[in-house]
Amino acid sequence: MLRWLEEQKYSISTPEQLADKIDISGKELAQLQKVCSRFRMQITPYYLDLIDFDDPKDPLRKMAVPDIRELRFRKGELADPIGDTNEDLDNQPVKAITHRYEDRVLLYPTPECGGYCRYCFRRRLAGKEDFQLTKKQLDKALDYIEKHNEIHEVILTGGDPLMLIDEKVFAILDRLKAMEHVWTIRIHTRMPVWNPYRITDELAEGLKRFNPVWIVTHFNHPRELSDIAVEHIAKLVDNGIPVLNQGVLLKGVNDDIETQRELNWALVRARVKPYYMHHLDKAQGISHFRASIKRGMNILRELRGTIPGYCIPHFILDIPGGYGKIPMQYHYLNSNGNGGIIVETPFNELRKYEDGVDQKAGEARDLDEMKPLELYPEEIMEKIGGNGDS
Ligand SMILES: *Cc1c(COP(=O)(O)O)cnc(C)c1O
């Protein structure tokens, strides 16, 4: 049997199996049973080895081992936190497709994952039988893409599309490749984290045939970039497949500057471009992972200038309802309303700059006269309620 299939087969998926491997009390076992009856657990032997079970606060443990707090749903938390299924927006024309942006669609070929992240934003469907697609439903989803010429990119997501065997992955890609209006294919997968053995030579060489295929993976902590993970990612990159990373800002896992610096350096050293750092979505039972937007912005601000520019991901907020991703930018700009702006340098100094040709040198104003740069016309400011002081 292929190593990756063995890893899946011998995964820990019940509290009893976990209790066999590590020391847990009877109370902890009972709690695990409760959580697992609601949200699936699955930890590969490979990932289990990365966890330091001597440390109760081990960040990798937090991401993999269920916690009783997952059953504590908070007000404002939602089953579908980013509106994948918002009917008002008519985002889901057929089963297994979300079509929110005109030029690209999400396609969910399977709800299965290599492991189940404790902070998953699609936990309402991840690993659930009801979301399994039949061959007919998959064909219908592909027919939809075929009929819509405005779609230029198809993003395979899930679940984890690489839980499908090569044959099935390639069958989907074959159909997409035959559609002239589909220019790029993206595969969103956490297999390089849960089970790097999934990236076989056969897979990497097979994907190469469908170029341009972009892989977007999901590392959250530098220790997840083990030698084995790095070695398997290299198979993709050596076959000319670009790899990006999207992580999530997680309290107690990676919400500090040192961990983020190490993570993003480790990614770039593995030839993976940090793409997005997501703000935690408001999925049910994950509030113990929540770090604030302010914290995320401060991290980005500190990263700027202290690691190479291309090591820095965009910080992304996806508000409930399905309205799309919003990059959270640290405000570098302040203005005197006259083309004069103040910028904050990566070394925390405020400097003046005249936008355009400086006609009146020496007329720069005092710093305390400056106010936030107004980019929006007045009517927009009125619509959103003035200057945002409220
Ligand atoms: C995140 C997402 C995408 C991809 O967005 P990018 O910014 O291109 O990575 C596409 N469709 C939906 C519905 C999404 O949620």
PDBQT file of the ligand as one rigid body, heavy atoms in Angstrom, charges set to zero:
ROOT
HETATM    1  C1  LIG A 401     -11.609  32.671  -0.944  1.00  0.00    +0.000 C 
HETATM    2  C2  LIG A 401     -12.512  32.488  -2.056  1.00  0.00    +0.000 A 
HETATM    3  C3  LIG A 401     -12.040  32.530  -3.380  1.00  0.00    +0.000 A 
HETATM    4  C4  LIG A 401     -10.585  32.769  -3.728  1.00  0.00    +0.000 C 
HETATM    5  O1  LIG A 401     -10.190  34.071  -3.424  1.00  0.00    +0.000 OA
HETATM    6  P1  LIG A 401      -8.731  34.608  -3.778  1.00  0.00    +0.000 P 
HETATM    7  O2  LIG A 401      -8.659  35.947  -3.147  1.00  0.00    +0.000 OA
HETATM    8  O3  LIG A 401      -8.634  34.631  -5.282  1.00  0.00    +0.000 OA
HETATM    9  O4  LIG A 401      -7.748  33.618  -3.201  1.00  0.00    +0.000 OA
HETATM   10  C5  LIG A 401     -12.954  32.371  -4.401  1.00  0.00    +0.000 A 
HETATM   11  N1  LIG A 401     -14.270  32.158  -4.143  1.00  0.00    +0.000 NA
HETATM   12  C6  LIG A 401     -14.743  32.120  -2.885  1.00  0.00    +0.000 A 
HETATM   13  C7  LIG A 401     -16.197  31.910  -2.676  1.00  0.00    +0.000 C 
HETATM   14  C8  LIG A 401     -13.878  32.286  -1.795  1.00  0.00    +0.000 A 
HETATM   15  O5  LIG A 401     -14.362  32.239  -0.552  1.00  0.00    +0.000 OA
ENDROOT
TORSDOF 0
